[in-house]
Structures are given as C-alpha cells and as structure tokens.
C-alpha cells in the first residue's frame, strides 16, 4: 500500500512539473494601450499572429486606451507575472511617467522581453494648411503664436512630448495640444481638417487612410527614409530634431526567466524573417530586435530623456 501511494505521488509530481513547464497552456492576452489602427496596434497584430502560430496558442490583442496609454499599461503592471498578460508598447511606457505621476514605475514594474521595431516620426498637416514645407510651417507658426494646435495620443504620450520638443526646437513656439485616446482618432480629425498637425509614424498614417491625404513636411530622422525619399529631414530644414518610436514586448515584473527567454527567442526569429521586414518597410518601419536587457536599458534611458523634455516644456506635473 505504501509503495503504491509513493508511486501515485511520484506520477502526480511529475505531471505537475511537466504542466508548469508547458507555456502557454491557454490563450495569452497582449495589452495594446492605444486604439486599433495606430502603429502600435498594427505592429502588435503582426507579432501576435506569428506568435500564435509558433506556440500553438492564441496571443490575443486587447486594446485598452486612455490617459496617454497609462490605463492599458497599468493593467499589465498589476497582472500576475505568469506570462499570460503581456504588454506591447513603445515610448509611451516612458513618456507617460515623464509627464505625470503614474501608478507604476516604467522601469521597476516591468520585465522587458524584447524590442521589435523602430520608426522615425514625420510631421503631417491638414490638407489645406497654409504651408507646403517645414520652413513655411515655422514661419506661419511664428506669425500666429498660440493659434496652431496639434493632436496627441493623450497627455504624456510619445506624440505629446515629441511635439512639445518640436516646439522648443523651432524657437519655443507654444502650440495647443488636443489630446485623444490614441493616435488613430487624432489622425482621423486631422484628415477631417479639425486640427492642424500631428507628429507620428507612417504606419499610423497608413493605418487610418491618411497616406494620400495628409501632406508630409519632414521626418525627424538622421537620414531620408528610403521608402519616402522625396520628404526631407528636419535637419535638412535647419532644425536639429531626431526622434522615433520603438515597439516591444514586456511583462509584469517577476516573469519566469524561462518564459522570458523563450518569448525573446521567438520574437527575434519573427523579426528576422524577410517577409516581416518587407512588410515593415512599406510603412517606413525597420526591424529592431534586442535582448531583454537591451530593451530594459532603453526604457530607463527614455524615462530620463522625456522627463527632461517635459521639464523644459513646462508640462510635467509635480
């Protein structure tokens, strides 16, 4: 009897250990803190589709908008670190905390899994805006102080802070921020002529049907974008602003190292596929794989940069 009991317990223990190693054994929720159609959402859906195929379990995008990404990000920060609630986000993880007090620490409360892609930012204006170049835009802005507005994905979003930095770069010109629950709604209003300009990515612009309807004045990149060579850089126009958006996968702090390592490996394989890179190229996005440690350091560096920007622009809440 005693031997039989030991045998049963041994089998039970083995099955429990095996079950603990099987990941994922159920669908994985991937929180995207912005609206469908924006660059973050488009890129997340590409990655989750591939992850679902590779793992044999569904990786489901769950768009949770609001407060410049804070609401969605906080869902992940407070979730169990078991690998079944992940965050697909970008600079907004750092920028939101740079402007306001967030319920999470962007560095300490998350375990980075890996970066996926990077895209330069571009300034687009409504179709009837009285400027056909960045120089003309700046001239108009200086002649009409306080009369120009811009759309952002919310207070503390990457759009918000990079546009504030843009205002500082072109001479400290103050412009009115119109905050939305994500990039896509701001672009829809820009297409409709209800706001003046937005600084965002081509991925977001294409995702909302604005590629042929919104004039592009300049990219905030070091060099001209190969897929959009006729549009100059801000540096060419005389303004030293280089900024872009990165996207990556993160988890609540405490994610088991085995799960973290495996997710990173699979994501990097996806990013390395020629078909994935080819698609990203069509929306002016470049593959940018990383180790978990590299992404963790990038988040910390971004927090420092955008906190300093928020202080300079006078938009940091104390």
C-alpha positions in Angstrom: 0.0 0.0 0.0 2.8 2.4 1.0 4.7 1.7 -2.3 1.5 2.2 -4.3 0.9 5.6 -2.6 4.5 6.6 -3.3 4.1 5.6 -7.0 0.9 7.7 -7.3 2.6 10.7 -5.7 5.6 10.4 -7.9 3.4 10.4 -11.0 1.4 13.4 -9.7 4.6 15.3 -9.0 5.9 14.6 -12.4 2.7 15.7 -14.1 2.7 18.9 -12.1 6.3 19.7 -13.0 5.5 19.0 -16.7 2.5 21.2 -16.6 4.4 24.0 -15.1 6.9 23.9 -18.0 4.3 23.9 -20.7 3.9 27.5 -21.9 1.5 28.7 -23.0 -1.2 26.2 -22.0 -4.0 28.8 -22.6 -4.5 32.0 -24.6 -2.2 34.9 -23.9 -3.6 38.4 -23.6 -1.5 41.1 -25.2 -2.5 44.6 -24.0 -2.0 47.4 -26.5 -2.6 50.7 -24.7 -3.8 52.5 -27.9 -6.7 52.4 -30.3 -6.9 49.9 -33.3 -5.4 51.2 -36.5 -2.4 53.0 -34.9 1.1 51.9 -35.5 1.4 50.2 -32.1 -1.7 48.2 -32.9 -0.7 47.3 -36.4 2.7 46.0 -35.3 1.3 44.2 -32.4 -1.1 42.2 -34.6 1.7 41.2 -36.9 3.7 39.8 -34.0 0.8 38.2 -32.2 -0.3 36.4 -35.3 3.1 34.9 -35.7 3.4 34.0 -32.0 0.0 32.2 -32.1 1.3 30.1 -35.0 4.6 29.3 -33.4 3.3 28.5 -29.9 0.0 26.8 -31.0 -2.0 29.0 -28.6 -3.8 32.3 -29.3 -2.0 35.5 -28.5 -4.9 38.0 -28.4 -4.6 41.7 -28.8 -6.6 43.6 -26.3 -6.8 47.4 -26.9 -7.1 49.4 -23.7 -7.0 53.1 -24.3 -6.9 56.2 -22.2 -4.7 58.6 -20.3 -1.9 58.5 -22.9 -1.5 54.8 -22.5 -1.5 54.7 -18.7 -4.7 52.8 -18.3 -3.6 49.9 -20.5 -0.1 49.8 -19.2 -1.3 49.7 -15.6 -3.4 46.6 -16.4 -0.2 44.8 -17.1 1.7 46.3 -14.2 -0.8 44.9 -11.8 -1.3 41.5 -13.5 0.2 38.2 -12.4 3.7 37.7 -13.8 2.9 34.3 -15.3 3.2 35.2 -18.9 -0.5 35.3 -19.7 -0.8 39.1 -19.7 1.8 40.9 -21.8 2.3 44.5 -22.9 3.0 45.6 -26.4 4.0 49.2 -26.2 6.6 51.7 -27.1 7.9 55.1 -26.0 4.6 55.8 -24.2 5.8 53.5 -21.4 8.4 56.1 -20.6 6.8 59.3 -21.7 3.6 59.0 -19.6 5.7 58.7 -16.5 7.8 61.7 -17.6 4.8 64.0 -17.6 2.6 62.7 -14.8 2.6 60.5 -11.7 1.7 57.1 -12.9 0.5 54.2 -10.7 3.5 52.1 -11.9 7.3 52.6 -12.3 8.1 52.1 -16.0 11.5 50.5 -15.2 10.9 48.6 -11.9 7.4 47.2 -12.6 8.1 45.6 -15.9 10.4 42.9 -17.3 11.4 43.7 -20.9 11.1 40.8 -23.3 12.4 42.3 -26.5 12.2 45.2 -28.9 10.5 44.5 -32.3 10.7 47.6 -34.5 11.7 51.2 -34.8 10.2 54.0 -36.9 11.1 57.6 -37.5 8.5 60.3 -36.8 7.1 62.5 -39.5 5.1 65.8 -39.3 1.9 65.8 -41.3 -0.6 68.7 -41.6 -4.2 69.0 -42.7 -4.7 69.2 -46.4 -5.5 72.9 -46.5 -2.8 74.1 -44.0 -1.1 77.2 -45.3 2.4 75.7 -45.5 4.0 73.4 -48.0 7.3 72.9 -46.3 8.7 72.8 -42.7 10.3 76.2 -43.2 6.9 77.7 -44.3 5.2 75.9 -41.3 7.7 77.5 -38.8 7.3 81.0 -40.5 3.5 80.7 -40.2 3.7 79.4 -36.6 5.9 82.4 -35.6 3.5 84.8 -37.2 0.5 83.2 -35.5 1.6 82.3 -31.9 -0.9 80.3 -29.9 -3.2 79.7 -32.9 -1.9 76.4 -34.1 -3.0 73.1 -32.5 -1.8 69.6 -32.7 -3.2 66.2 -32.0 -1.7 63.8 -29.5 -2.5 60.3 -28.3 -3.0 61.6 -24.8 -1.3 63.5 -22.0 2.2 62.1 -21.7 2.1 60.1 -24.9 5.1 59.9 -27.1 3.2 62.2 -29.6 2.6 64.7 -26.9 6.2 65.0 -25.7 7.9 64.9 -29.1 5.6 67.7 -30.3 6.5 69.7 -27.3 10.1 69.1 -28.1 9.5 70.1 -31.7 8.0 73.4 -30.4 11.1 74.0 -28.3 13.4 73.1 -31.3 11.8 75.6 -33.7 12.2 78.5 -31.3 10.0 77.9 -28.3 6.7 78.3 -30.1 3.8 77.3 -28.0 1.0 75.3 -29.6 -2.2 74.0 -28.2 -2.3 70.3 -27.5 -5.6 68.4 -28.4 -5.4 65.1 -26.6 -7.2 61.9 -27.8 -7.5 58.3 -26.7 -4.8 57.2 -29.1 -3.1 58.2 -32.3 -5.8 56.9 -34.8 -8.5 59.3 -33.5 -6.1 62.3 -33.8 -5.3 61.4 -37.4 -9.0 60.9 -38.3 -9.6 64.5 -37.1 -6.6 65.7 -39.0 -7.9 64.1 -42.2 -11.2 65.9 -41.5 -9.4 69.2 -41.1 -10.4 69.7 -37.5 -6.9 70.1 -36.2 -3.7 71.5 -37.7 -0.9 68.9 -37.5 0.3 65.6 -35.9 3.7 64.2 -35.5 3.5 60.4 -35.8 4.7 57.4 -37.9 3.8 56.4 -41.4 2.5 53.2 -40.0 -0.2 55.1 -38.1 -0.9 57.4 -41.1 -1.4 54.4 -43.4 -3.5 52.6 -40.8 -6.0 55.4 -40.8 -6.1 56.0 -44.6 -4.2 59.3 -44.5 -1.1 58.4 -46.6 -2.5 60.1 -49.7 -4.5 62.8 -47.9 -2.1 64.3 -45.4 0.9 66.4 -46.7 4.2 65.2 -45.1 6.6 68.1 -44.3 9.6 66.4 -42.8 10.9 63.3 -41.0 12.6 63.6 -37.6 15.3 61.2 -38.8 19.1 61.4 -39.3 18.7 60.5 -43.0 16.0 60.5 -45.5 13.6 57.5 -45.3 14.4 55.1 -48.2 10.7 54.3 -48.8 9.8 58.1 -48.8 12.9 59.7 -50.3 11.2 62.9 -51.5 10.4 64.1 -48.0 13.3 65.9 -46.3 14.5 65.5 -42.7 14.1 68.2 -40.1 17.8 68.6 -40.0 17.8 69.5 -43.7 15.3 72.2 -42.9 17.6 73.6 -40.3 16.0 72.1 -37.1 18.0 69.5 -35.1 15.4 67.1 -34.0 15.8 63.3 -34.3 13.2 61.2 -32.7 11.4 58.0 -33.4 9.2 55.3 -31.9 10.2 51.9 -30.8 7.9 49.0 -30.1 8.5 46.0 -27.9 7.0 43.3 -25.7 7.1 43.5 -21.9 5.6 41.6 -19.0 4.8 42.3 -15.3 8.0 42.2 -13.1 8.7 38.7 -12.0 8.2 36.8 -15.3 9.9 33.4 -15.0 13.3 33.6 -16.8 12.5 30.5 -19.0 9.3 32.1 -20.4 11.1 35.4 -20.9 14.0 33.8 -22.8 11.7 31.7 -25.0 9.5 34.6 -25.9 12.5 36.7 -26.7 13.9 34.0 -28.9 10.6 33.5 -30.9 10.1 37.3 -31.3 13.6 37.7 -32.6 13.0 34.9 -35.1 9.8 36.6 -36.3 11.6 39.9 -36.6 14.4 38.3 -38.6 12.0 36.9 -41.3 12.4 38.6 -44.7 8.6 38.8 -45.1 8.2 40.6 -41.8 10.9 43.1 -42.7 9.4 43.6 -46.2 6.0 44.5 -44.7 7.5 46.9 -42.2 9.4 48.6 -45.0 6.2 49.5 -46.7 5.1 51.6 -43.6 8.6 53.1 -43.0 9.3 50.9 -40.0 12.5 49.0 -39.5 13.0 45.7 -37.7 14.9 46.3 -34.4 15.4 43.1 -32.4 17.0 43.2 -29.0 17.8 41.2 -25.9 15.6 41.7 -22.8 18.5 43.6 -21.1 18.9 46.0 -24.1 15.2 46.9 -24.0 15.3 47.3 -20.2 18.1 49.8 -20.6 16.3 51.6 -23.4 13.2 52.2 -21.2 15.4 53.7 -18.5 17.2 55.9 -20.9 13.9 57.1 -22.4 12.5 58.0 -19.0 15.5 60.3 -18.4 15.2 61.9 -21.9 11.5 62.6 -21.8 11.4 63.7 -18.2 13.9 66.4 -19.1 11.8 67.4 -22.1 8.7 67.6 -20.0 10.5 69.9 -17.5 11.8 72.2 -20.3 8.3 72.4 -21.9 6.6 73.1 -18.6 4.2 70.2 -19.0 5.5 68.0 -16.1 3.0 67.6 -13.3 4.6 67.9 -9.8 
